[in-house]
Amino acid sequence: AQMSDVQTQLAMAQTQLAQGKQIVNPSDAPDKAATLQRLNSVMNRHAGYQSSIENIKSRLNSDETALGSASNILISLKELSVQAASDTLGPQNRQPIANEMQALRDQLLSLANSQDSNGHYLFSGSRVEKPAFSVDATGYPTYQGDQTRMQVSIGDQRSIAVNRTGTDAFVSVPRSDGHGHTQGVGFFQALDELIAGVKNSNQAAMQQGMSDVDAMQQGMSLAQSAVGSDQATLDHQTTVIDSTTLNLKTTLSSLQDLDYATAVTDMNKQMLSLEAAQSSFAKISQLNLFNYLK
């Protein structure tokens, strides 16, 4: 019985050394096994958060690129509109400027309908399969997405919006009707009216258009600021998750990883004990009644 016990202990020690773990089966230490299972569950959950963060970062990088390009185009449009509004230019001189502005406007529409690496439209809200802006019956590109922002968990009780709406970046511009009432005019409608004003040498339309472009630039700047804020939030959360994961791994290692030096020493003791037990058993088993009587 003693040899059987020692053999069992020796087999366990060999298994621990082969796997490098203190606990091979949950029955070896039920309390520690439950703790290990809980720690592994938490680590898996944090790994899922980290994966979500990486996906959102990629999406935000696409947003940042598109919005940065759109902001630069608005600056160019403002410069051209100021140039076109100069009294020194005649109708013929304004035509090339209007053509250049039309090309920039088309680039803006393309940016507004940008897609990510998965082919989803960046600025369509939750309707990621549809272009954000398309031409309606009035002939102006209008927003076809929705205002839904989908939240994704990036930590325990922490979430962030993964998508952006087109009206957050390509904002409607406020206009007064002269009677104290303000109404919003679509982003691309205002641009098209500005370009038409340049083509027709309409000073009132050009002045209104320059004011509209200022409002567009402000809206674009706010959208860029929001993207930057989201990126900072993700960077901070990544640091938190990395720190938490390191602590979890340290705790997991202390409970699970085997101290090889101690394990080898214990196994050698068990082997010596087993050899002594086998040797004594061999001698005792050879004794007969006469040996006992002596």
C-alpha positions as CSV (number, residue, x, y, z in Angstrom):
1,A,0.0,0.0,0.0
2,Q,2.9,2.3,0.9
3,M,4.6,1.5,-2.5
4,S,1.4,2.2,-4.3
5,D,1.0,5.6,-2.7
6,V,4.6,6.5,-3.5
7,Q,4.2,5.4,-7.1
8,T,1.0,7.5,-7.4
9,Q,2.9,10.6,-6.1
10,L,5.8,9.9,-8.4
11,A,3.6,9.6,-11.4
12,M,1.9,12.9,-10.5
13,A,5.3,14.6,-10.1
14,Q,6.4,13.3,-13.5
15,T,3.1,14.6,-15.1
16,Q,3.6,18.0,-13.5
17,L,7.1,18.2,-14.8
18,A,6.0,17.1,-18.3
19,Q,3.2,19.8,-18.4
20,G,4.9,22.5,-16.4
21,K,1.8,22.9,-14.2
22,Q,1.1,22.6,-10.5
23,I,-2.5,21.5,-11.2
24,V,-2.9,18.8,-13.8
25,N,-6.5,17.9,-13.0
26,P,-9.2,20.0,-11.3
27,S,-9.5,17.3,-8.6
28,D,-5.9,17.9,-7.6
29,A,-6.8,21.2,-6.0
30,P,-10.5,22.1,-6.5
31,D,-10.2,25.6,-4.8
32,K,-7.2,26.6,-7.0
33,A,-8.8,25.1,-10.1
34,A,-11.9,27.3,-9.7
35,T,-9.7,30.4,-9.3
36,L,-7.7,29.4,-12.5
37,Q,-11.0,29.0,-14.4
38,R,-12.2,32.4,-13.3
39,L,-8.9,34.1,-14.2
40,N,-8.8,32.5,-17.6
41,S,-12.4,33.6,-18.2
42,V,-11.5,37.2,-17.3
43,M,-8.4,37.1,-19.6
44,N,-10.5,35.8,-22.5
45,R,-12.9,38.6,-22.0
46,H,-10.1,41.2,-22.1
47,A,-8.7,39.6,-25.2
48,G,-12.1,40.2,-26.8
49,Y,-12.1,43.8,-25.7
50,Q,-8.6,44.2,-27.2
51,S,-9.8,42.7,-30.5
52,S,-12.7,45.1,-30.6
53,I,-10.4,48.1,-29.9
54,E,-8.1,47.2,-32.8
55,N,-11.1,47.0,-35.1
56,I,-12.4,50.4,-33.9
57,K,-9.0,51.9,-34.3
58,S,-8.8,50.8,-37.9
59,R,-12.3,52.4,-38.5
60,L,-11.3,55.6,-36.8
61,N,-8.1,55.8,-38.9
62,S,-10.3,55.7,-42.0
63,D,-12.6,58.4,-40.5
64,E,-9.6,60.5,-39.7
65,T,-8.1,60.2,-43.2
66,A,-11.4,61.0,-45.0
67,L,-12.2,64.0,-42.7
68,G,-8.7,65.4,-43.0
69,S,-8.9,65.3,-46.8
70,A,-12.4,66.9,-46.7
71,S,-11.2,69.6,-44.4
72,N,-8.4,70.5,-46.8
73,I,-10.8,70.6,-49.7
74,L,-13.1,73.0,-47.8
75,I,-10.1,75.3,-47.2
76,S,-9.4,75.3,-51.0
77,L,-13.0,76.0,-51.7
78,K,-13.0,78.9,-49.3
79,E,-9.9,80.4,-51.0
80,L,-11.5,79.9,-54.5
81,S,-14.8,81.5,-53.4
82,V,-12.9,84.5,-52.0
83,Q,-11.0,84.8,-55.2
84,A,-14.2,84.5,-57.3
85,A,-15.9,87.2,-55.3
86,S,-13.3,89.8,-56.2
87,D,-14.7,92.7,-58.1
88,T,-11.6,92.6,-60.4
89,L,-12.9,89.4,-62.0
90,G,-15.4,89.3,-64.8
91,P,-17.9,86.5,-65.7
92,Q,-15.4,84.8,-68.1
93,N,-12.7,84.8,-65.4
94,R,-15.0,83.1,-62.9
95,Q,-15.8,80.1,-65.2
96,P,-12.5,78.3,-64.7
97,I,-12.8,78.9,-60.9
98,A,-16.3,77.5,-60.9
99,N,-15.0,74.4,-62.8
100,E,-12.3,73.9,-60.2
101,M,-14.8,74.3,-57.4
102,Q,-17.1,71.7,-59.1
103,A,-14.2,69.2,-59.2
104,L,-13.5,69.8,-55.5
105,R,-17.2,69.4,-54.7
106,D,-17.2,66.0,-56.5
107,Q,-14.1,64.9,-54.4
108,L,-16.0,65.9,-51.2
109,L,-19.0,63.7,-52.3
110,S,-16.6,60.8,-52.9
111,L,-15.1,61.3,-49.5
112,A,-18.5,61.5,-47.9
113,N,-19.2,58.1,-49.4
114,S,-15.9,56.6,-48.3
115,Q,-15.8,52.9,-47.3
116,D,-13.7,51.0,-44.8
117,S,-11.6,47.8,-45.5
118,N,-14.8,45.7,-45.1
119,G,-16.6,47.7,-47.8
120,H,-18.9,49.4,-45.2
121,Y,-19.7,53.1,-45.7
122,L,-18.1,55.2,-43.0
123,F,-20.7,58.0,-42.7
124,S,-24.0,56.1,-43.1
125,G,-24.8,55.6,-39.5
126,S,-26.0,52.0,-39.0
127,R,-26.9,51.7,-42.7
128,V,-23.4,50.7,-43.6
129,E,-24.4,48.9,-46.8
130,K,-25.8,52.1,-48.4
131,P,-23.8,55.2,-49.6
132,A,-24.2,58.0,-47.1
133,F,-25.2,60.6,-49.8
134,S,-27.0,60.1,-53.1
135,V,-28.8,62.5,-55.5
136,D,-32.5,62.9,-54.8
137,A,-35.3,64.3,-56.9
138,T,-34.2,67.8,-56.3
139,G,-30.8,67.1,-57.9
140,Y,-28.8,67.6,-54.8
141,P,-26.9,64.9,-52.9
142,T,-28.8,64.3,-49.6
143,Y,-28.1,62.1,-46.6
144,Q,-29.4,58.6,-47.0
145,G,-28.1,57.1,-43.8
146,D,-29.6,57.2,-40.3
147,Q,-28.6,58.8,-36.9
148,T,-27.9,55.5,-35.1
149,R,-24.5,55.1,-33.5
150,M,-23.8,51.5,-32.6
151,Q,-22.0,51.0,-29.3
152,V,-19.3,48.4,-28.8
153,S,-17.9,47.2,-25.4
154,I,-14.2,48.0,-24.9
155,G,-14.1,47.1,-21.2
156,D,-16.3,46.1,-18.3
157,Q,-19.1,48.7,-18.3
158,R,-17.2,50.8,-20.9
159,S,-18.3,51.2,-24.5
160,I,-17.7,53.5,-27.5
161,A,-19.5,54.3,-30.7
162,V,-18.1,52.3,-33.7
163,N,-19.7,54.3,-36.5
164,R,-20.3,57.9,-37.4
165,T,-23.2,59.7,-39.1
166,G,-22.8,61.8,-42.2
167,T,-24.7,64.7,-40.6
168,D,-22.0,64.9,-37.9
169,A,-19.3,65.7,-40.4
170,F,-21.0,67.0,-43.5
171,V,-23.3,69.3,-41.6
172,S,-26.3,71.3,-42.8
173,V,-25.7,75.0,-42.7
174,P,-28.0,77.5,-40.9
175,R,-29.6,80.2,-43.0
176,S,-31.9,83.1,-41.9
177,D,-34.9,83.8,-44.1
178,G,-34.8,87.5,-43.2
179,H,-37.8,87.2,-40.8
180,G,-35.9,85.9,-37.8
181,H,-36.4,82.2,-38.8
182,T,-33.4,79.9,-39.3
183,Q,-33.5,76.8,-41.4
184,G,-30.9,74.2,-42.3
185,V,-29.6,73.8,-45.9
186,G,-27.9,70.5,-46.9
187,F,-24.2,70.5,-47.1
188,F,-24.0,69.7,-50.8
189,Q,-26.9,71.8,-51.7
190,A,-25.2,74.8,-50.2
191,L,-22.0,74.0,-52.2
192,D,-23.9,73.6,-55.4
193,E,-25.6,77.0,-54.9
194,L,-22.2,78.6,-54.2
195,I,-20.8,77.1,-57.4
196,A,-23.8,78.3,-59.4
197,G,-23.4,81.7,-57.9
198,V,-19.8,81.8,-59.1
199,K,-20.8,80.7,-62.6
200,N,-23.5,83.3,-62.8
201,S,-21.4,86.0,-61.1
202,N,-24.0,86.4,-58.4
203,Q,-22.4,88.3,-55.6
204,A,-25.1,87.7,-53.1
205,A,-24.9,83.9,-53.7
206,M,-21.1,84.0,-53.4
207,Q,-21.2,86.0,-50.1
208,Q,-23.8,83.5,-48.8
209,G,-21.7,80.6,-50.0
210,M,-18.6,81.9,-48.2
211,S,-20.5,82.1,-45.0
212,D,-21.8,78.6,-45.6
213,V,-18.3,77.2,-46.1
214,D,-17.3,78.8,-42.8
215,A,-20.1,76.8,-41.1
216,M,-19.0,73.6,-42.9
217,Q,-15.4,74.0,-41.8
218,Q,-16.6,74.4,-38.2
219,G,-18.7,71.3,-38.4
220,M,-15.8,69.4,-40.0
221,S,-13.4,70.5,-37.3
222,L,-15.8,69.3,-34.6
223,A,-16.1,65.9,-36.3
224,Q,-12.3,65.7,-36.5
225,S,-12.1,66.6,-32.8
226,A,-14.6,63.8,-31.9
227,V,-12.5,61.3,-33.8
228,G,-9.4,62.4,-32.0
229,S,-11.2,62.1,-28.7
230,D,-12.3,58.6,-29.5
231,Q,-8.8,57.6,-30.5
232,A,-7.5,59.0,-27.1
233,T,-10.2,57.0,-25.3
234,L,-9.1,53.8,-27.1
235,D,-5.4,54.4,-26.3
236,H,-6.2,54.9,-22.6
237,Q,-8.4,51.8,-22.5
238,T,-5.6,49.8,-24.3
239,T,-3.2,50.8,-21.5
240,V,-5.7,49.8,-18.8
241,I,-6.3,46.4,-20.5
242,D,-2.6,45.7,-20.9
243,S,-2.0,46.5,-17.3
244,T,-4.9,44.4,-16.1
245,T,-3.9,41.5,-18.3
246,L,-0.3,41.6,-17.0
247,N,-1.6,41.4,-13.4
248,L,-3.9,38.5,-14.3
249,K,-1.0,36.6,-16.0
250,T,1.2,37.2,-13.0
251,T,-1.5,35.8,-10.6
252,L,-2.2,32.9,-13.0
253,S,1.5,32.1,-13.2
254,S,1.8,32.0,-9.4
255,L,-1.1,29.6,-9.2
256,Q,-0.4,27.4,-12.2
257,D,3.2,27.4,-13.2
258,L,5.5,24.8,-11.7
259,D,8.7,25.5,-9.8
260,Y,10.9,23.1,-11.6
261,A,13.8,23.1,-9.0
262,T,11.4,22.3,-6.2
263,A,9.5,19.7,-8.3
264,V,12.7,17.9,-9.3
265,T,13.9,17.8,-5.7
266,D,10.6,16.4,-4.5
267,M,10.6,13.8,-7.3
268,N,14.1,12.6,-6.4
269,K,13.0,12.2,-2.8
270,Q,10.0,10.2,-4.0
271,M,12.2,8.0,-6.2
272,L,14.5,7.4,-3.3
273,S,11.6,6.5,-1.0
274,L,10.1,4.2,-3.6
275,E,13.5,2.4,-4.1
276,A,13.8,1.9,-0.3
277,A,10.3,0.6,-0.1
278,Q,10.8,-1.8,-3.0
279,S,14.1,-3.0,-1.5
280,S,12.7,-3.6,2.0
281,F,9.6,-5.3,0.5
282,A,11.8,-7.7,-1.5
283,K,13.7,-8.7,1.6
284,I,10.6,-9.1,3.8
285,S,8.8,-11.1,1.1
286,Q,11.6,-13.7,1.2
287,L,11.2,-14.4,4.9
288,N,9.4,-17.6,6.1
289,L,8.2,-18.8,9.4
290,F,11.6,-20.2,10.5
291,N,13.1,-16.8,9.8
292,Y,10.5,-15.2,12.1
293,L,11.1,-17.9,14.8
294,K,14.8,-17.1,14.8
